[in-house]
Amino acid sequence: MALELPIYMDNNATTPVDPRVLDAMLPYFQGKFGNAASRSHSFGWAAEDAVAKARKQVSSLIGASPKEIIWTSGSTEACNLAIKGVAEMYGKPRTDDGACRGHIITTAYEHKAVLDPCKRLQREGFDVSWIDPQENGIITAEQVAEQIREDTILVTVMWANNEIGTINEIEKIGKLCKEKGILFFTDATQAVGKITVNVEEAGVDLLCGSAHKIYGPKGAGFLYVRRRKPRVRLSPIIDGGGHERGMRSGTLNVPGIVGLGEACEIAGKEMVEETKKLSALRDKLIDGIVSQLDMAVLNGDKEKRLPQTANISFPYVEGESLMMAMKDIAVSSGSACTSASLEPSYVLKSLGLGDELAHSSIRFGLSRWSTEEEVDYVVDKVVKAVEHLLAMSPLYDMVKEGIDLSTVEWGSH
Ligand SMILES: Cc1ncc(COP(=O)(O)O)c(C=O)c1O
């Protein structure tokens, strides 16, 4: 098949909708457009049935029971509901003397959907501990254990990082939290549908996922809320008609939910094959680039990573300039959600990378439809673009001459 340009390799930001998902959704825009909460007629019943089917599809992908799924507009909302919902339900009320309302443990490289609710809670009287990942981009159970206190009410550690693709020690952290009787939430937005995610094996109490990362539509997601051992309670953040057992009011987005359900079912059936194919393509991409460019560095552990993600830094080359030099390839420098700013990526900085390396990184996100030809094209294009930019870099010239840049005194006149 002829190579089609531009090539989309930014699938951690969002994925196209799978045609099978779209087919499943279409009837729910017109013929079966009912409100799932309308109990008095067949339009409502059809919508309710569709939502019940999706609840089964989503829950069976993550080893949960259908009643444990709460529909949301996506992962941002689900993260907010989990974190603020737990804080309000299990934290102490605010007092005039400013006493601590409870302690939360999280990581410095979570998505903003977790970081920002935690920062808000910090302003509202909770103590928050922020763990930096190890140099290889992984958060260990040991690191979490070191932060646990008597008054810890919640641990929130993402399953896999969206920017570098590394996978954390979720099962071990789950076990630790169970032993200590602390609730454990994991933002599994990048993991659900890509690698095995099982809430029982992992011992998680709350977990979220989003349809648009797994070939489903934008605007549909879910929060898993454990109902047994322990039964987790949440204060809602949206009040209204009492939908979703009072935890998330609002008329359900039936086509979106149907799409999310279908996307989960397909992901479950095809995961083994897809993982095999994508890991091979990912490694071809990494090896192709790193073997041709001495200075290129893979960010994050080579093995413990999502099958579709690679993040590579190109010292002395500015990530934005590199992207401009390869306009027929869609990738991102830093997280897509933050790439509107030119701040170096906080995720890469949390790994201990300096500003220059954090500025010079590119994230590649493969998809179910990525091909070897596309990978070959991208490798070739990246290598040529980097070589071209390096040829114009005075800094790189100095390094080649054996000058240690850290010792240079950059005088100003
Ligand atoms: C790890 C992670 N969490 C949360 C989100 C937010 O998800 P949504 O777009 O569904 O709100 C994203 C999306 O980029 C993500 O990658």
The ligand as a Gaussian input file, in Angstrom:
#p B3LYP/6-31G(d) Opt

LIG

0 1
 C       -2.732000      10.094000      31.688000
 C       -3.873000      10.977000      31.285000
 N       -4.779000      11.335000      32.201000
 C       -5.825000      12.110000      31.900000
 C       -6.010000      12.595000      30.619000
 C       -7.210000      13.444000      30.314000
 O       -8.147000      12.680000      29.621000
 P       -9.413000      13.298000      28.897000
 O       -8.911000      13.887000      27.626000
 O      -10.326000      12.131000      28.687000
 O      -10.030000      14.311000      29.801000
 C       -5.076000      12.267000      29.620000
 C       -5.189000      12.822000      28.267000
 O       -4.241000      13.274000      27.677000
 C       -3.993000      11.418000      29.963000
 O       -3.082000      11.045000      29.053000

